[in-house]
Amino acid sequence: MSKYTSLIIAITITLFLLNKITSILFLIIFIPSSIFMLIFGILELKKAFKSDDEIKKHALEIKNRNKNNTQKHN
């Protein structure tokens, strides 16, 4: 989804620099797209932090399991 928004912004900037669209039209397209990308980025960052916590929990479970198996063999 964000790649389409990035494409729209790139096209909009290009058209604006080539004087094919007015500054008002540029802002009407650019501002909502930027807000959307900001919200999408924050959601992706939250998802990355959650998956990091899950990875740490899983690693701790494996470590504890290995420790228990080692103690049983001794």
N, C-alpha and C positions, 0 to 999 in steps of 0.2 A: 504494500500500500504506500509506503513512504517513497519508494522509487518513482511511483507515478507523480507524487506530489513534487519531488525533486525535479522531475522532467518538466512539469508544468511551470515551476518557478524558473528553471533555466530558459525555457522558451519565452516566458514573460519578460525576463531580464533582457534577453536578446532582442525581442521586439521593441522594448522600451529604448534600448540603446540605439537601435536603428530608426527611432522616431516613427515606428509604425503604430504605436498605441499611445494614448495620452497618459499623463502622470496620474490622473484620477483613476483610470481603468487599471493601470499598473498597481496602484495601492489597493483597489477593490479586490484584485486577484492575490496580491502578495501578502497582505496582512492576514486574511483568514488561513491561507496556506501555511504561513509561518506559525500561527497559533496551533494549527493542527499538528504540524511537525514537532512542536515543543511538547504538546500533550502526548503524542505517540512516543517520543523519546523518553519522557518521564515514565510512562507505563513499561517500556522495554527495560529501563534501568531497574525498576522495582522487580520485574520478573527475573532479572539477572541476579539481584541480591537474594531473592527467595531461593533460586536454584543453588546459589553458593552455600546457603545454610543447609539445604538438603544434602549437598555433597559432603559437607563437614560432618553431618549426622551419620551418613552412610559410612564414611571413613572411620568414625569412632566405633560404630557397630562392628566393622570388620576387625579393627584393632582389638576390641574386647573379645571377639570370638576367637581370634588367633591366640590371645593371651590365655583364655580358658582352655583351649586345645593343648597348648604347651604345658600348662600346669597339670592336666590330666595324664600326659605322657610321662611326667617326672614322677 
